[in-house]
């Protein structure tokens, strides 16, 4: 994805769907994120994982699948992390372990929806931290998000991960929305 060129050193980046307003993808993601249809994330993640595993050399190199975390306040309100359900499906498709509770969202932020590129970056600056960086030392992490728009959330995750010695990073999302 060009959105990350010059910003994050990536092994691979991919999205399963293209997001556009008033599309089936938007309806699907809205149902996953706001209407409690968690199985959409898991099923779509499995399909995506089945596609991704075709790149066997890359898939074999993954050590952990890491969903972009929600702040505990947002998790309590929603009841689940949609990125975690996508990661569960990817785990089934790629036969890789999910790592939870190491990349942590420390600050509560407003939704990114309807924010400009600059406001999105300001909204997520410094919100993630990494607990137990030794776990990811010399590992290849697959970071999972629901939608990538400007890449600011992924970049904020990378900032928390970047000092982890020998870390390799790949990213995937259920959808990509070109801005």
C-alpha positions in Angstrom: 0.0 0.0 0.0 1.5 3.3 -1.1 0.0 5.0 2.0 2.9 3.5 4.0 5.8 4.2 1.6 8.5 6.1 3.5 6.6 5.9 6.8 6.9 2.2 7.9 9.3 -0.5 6.8 7.0 -3.4 5.9 7.5 -6.9 4.7 4.0 -7.0 3.2 0.8 -5.1 3.3 -2.6 -6.2 2.0 -6.3 -5.6 2.3 -9.1 -8.1 1.5 -11.7 -5.6 0.3 -11.9 -2.0 -1.1 -14.0 0.4 0.9 -16.2 3.0 -0.7 -19.2 4.9 0.7 -22.6 3.3 0.5 -21.1 0.1 -0.8 -21.6 -3.5 0.4 -18.2 -3.3 2.0 -19.3 -0.3 4.1 -22.5 -2.2 5.1 -20.4 -5.3 6.0 -18.0 -3.3 8.1 -20.7 -1.3 9.8 -22.4 -4.6 10.8 -19.1 -6.0 12.1 -18.1 -2.9 14.0 -21.4 -1.4 15.3 -24.1 -4.1 15.1 -22.4 -7.0 16.9 -22.0 -9.3 13.9 -18.6 -10.6 15.1 -18.8 -13.6 12.9 -18.4 -11.3 9.8 -14.9 -10.6 11.0 -14.0 -14.2 11.7 -15.5 -15.6 8.5 -13.9 -12.8 6.3 -10.6 -13.2 8.2 -10.6 -17.0 7.4 -11.2 -16.3 3.7 -8.5 -13.7 3.7 -6.1 -16.1 5.5 -6.9 -18.8 3.0 -5.8 -16.4 0.2 -2.7 -15.2 2.1 -1.5 -18.7 2.8 -0.9 -19.1 -0.9 2.2 -17.0 -0.4 3.7 -19.9 1.6 7.2 -18.4 2.2 5.7 -15.2 3.7 2.9 -17.1 5.6 5.5 -19.5 7.1 7.6 -16.5 8.4 4.8 -15.1 10.5 5.3 -15.6 14.2 2.3 -13.8 15.7 -1.0 -12.2 14.5 -1.6 -9.0 16.5 -5.0 -7.2 16.2 -5.0 -3.4 16.7 -6.2 -3.1 20.3 -9.2 -1.1 21.5 -9.0 1.1 24.6 -10.7 -0.7 27.6 -13.4 1.9 27.7 -14.3 1.4 24.0 -14.1 -2.4 24.5 -16.5 -2.2 27.4 -19.0 -0.1 25.4 -18.8 -2.3 22.2 -18.2 -5.6 24.0 -15.6 -6.9 21.6 -12.7 -5.8 19.3 -13.6 -6.2 15.7 -9.9 -6.5 14.7 -9.6 -9.4 17.1 -12.3 -11.3 15.3 -10.7 -10.7 12.0 -7.4 -11.9 13.5 -9.2 -15.1 14.8 -10.2 -15.8 11.2 -6.7 -15.1 9.9 -5.3 -17.4 12.6 -7.6 -20.2 11.4 -6.6 -19.6 7.7 -2.9 -19.1 8.3 -2.5 -21.5 11.3 -0.7 -18.9 13.4 -1.1 -17.8 17.0 -2.8 -14.6 18.0 -0.9 -12.4 20.5 -3.2 -10.3 22.7 -2.5 -7.9 25.5 1.1 -7.0 24.5 0.4 -4.1 22.2 -1.9 -2.0 24.3 -4.0 1.1 23.7 -3.2 3.4 26.6 -5.3 6.5 25.6 -9.0 6.8 24.8 -9.6 8.6 21.5 -12.6 9.6 19.5 -13.6 7.7 16.4 -11.4 8.4 13.3 -14.5 8.5 11.1 -15.0 11.9 9.4 -11.6 13.2 10.5 -9.1 14.7 8.1 -5.7 13.1 7.5 -4.0 15.6 10.0 -6.7 15.2 12.6 -6.5 11.4 12.4 -2.8 11.5 13.0 -3.3 13.9 16.0 -6.0 11.7 17.3 -3.8 8.6 17.6 -0.4 10.1 18.3 1.2 8.3 21.3 -1.8 6.1 22.2 -0.2 2.7 22.0 2.5 1.0 24.1 4.2 -2.4 24.0 4.3 -4.6 27.1 7.0 -7.3 27.2 8.9 -6.3 24.0 11.1 -9.4 24.5 8.2 -11.5 23.2 8.5 -9.8 19.8 12.3 -9.7 19.6 13.4 -11.0 16.2 9.8 -12.0 15.3 7.6 -11.3 12.3 4.3 -9.7 13.4 1.2 -9.6 11.3 -0.7 -6.5 12.5 -4.5 -6.6 11.8 -6.9 -3.7 11.5 -10.5 -3.5 10.2 -10.1 -0.5 7.8 -7.0 1.4 6.7 -7.7 4.9 5.4 -4.8 7.2 6.1 -2.7 4.6 7.9 -2.4 6.8 11.0 -3.6 4.0 13.4 -1.1 1.5 11.9 1.7 4.1 12.1 0.9 4.8 15.8 1.1 1.0 16.4 4.4 0.9 14.6 5.8 3.7 16.8 5.1 1.5 19.8 6.7 -1.5 18.1 9.7 0.1 16.3 12.2 -0.2 19.1 11.7 -4.0 19.4 14.9 -5.5 18.3 14.8 -7.4 15.0 11.0 -7.0 14.6 9.6 -7.5 11.1 6.2 -6.1 10.4 3.4 -7.0 7.9 0.0 -5.5 8.0 -3.4 -6.5 6.7 -6.9 -5.0 7.0 -10.3 -6.3 6.0 -10.7 -3.2 3.9 -8.8 -0.3 2.4 -10.4 3.1 1.8 -8.5 5.4 -0.5 -8.8 9.1 0.6 
